[in-house]
Amino acid sequence: MIGGAGISAFPMSSRVIQKMATDEDPQNFILMYAVGANVSGQIASVIAGGLVLAFFS
């Protein structure tokens, strides 16, 4: 489930993943891990955008 939080829909995807995990097991608390994956996705998007801009300019 954590991989699904790596998209750039911050912070909603983290909340959706937390809800899915809680539905599976009420003891699960993976929100912080999901936010970490989400922030990593944001950083990767910025780096990729910078590389594309540098390539075309």
C-alpha positions in Angstrom: 0.0 0.0 0.0 2.8 2.4 0.7 3.8 2.5 -3.0 0.4 3.9 -3.8 1.2 7.0 -1.7 4.2 7.9 -3.9 2.1 9.9 -6.3 2.0 13.7 -6.1 -1.6 14.0 -4.8 -0.3 15.5 -1.5 -1.7 14.8 1.2 -4.8 13.1 0.1 -3.2 9.9 -1.2 -1.6 9.4 2.2 -5.0 9.6 3.9 -6.5 7.2 1.5 -3.7 4.7 2.1 -4.2 5.1 5.9 -7.9 4.4 5.5 -7.3 1.3 3.4 -4.8 0.0 6.0 -7.2 0.7 8.9 -10.0 -1.1 7.0 -7.7 -4.2 6.7 -6.5 -4.1 10.3 -7.7 -1.5 12.9 -4.3 -1.6 14.6 -2.5 -0.4 11.5 -1.1 3.1 11.7 1.0 3.8 8.6 0.2 7.4 8.0 3.7 8.7 8.7 5.2 6.1 6.3 2.7 7.0 3.7 3.5 10.7 4.0 7.2 9.9 3.7 6.6 8.1 0.4 4.3 11.0 -0.7 7.0 13.6 0.0 9.6 11.4 -1.8 7.2 11.5 -4.8 7.0 15.3 -4.6 10.8 15.6 -4.5 11.2 13.2 -7.5 8.6 15.2 -9.5 10.6 18.4 -8.9 13.9 16.8 -9.9 12.4 15.3 -13.0 10.8 18.6 -14.0 14.1 20.4 -13.5 15.9 17.9 -15.7 13.3 18.3 -18.4 13.6 22.1 -18.3 17.4 21.9 -18.3 17.3 19.5 -21.3 15.1 21.7 -23.4 16.6 25.1 -22.6 
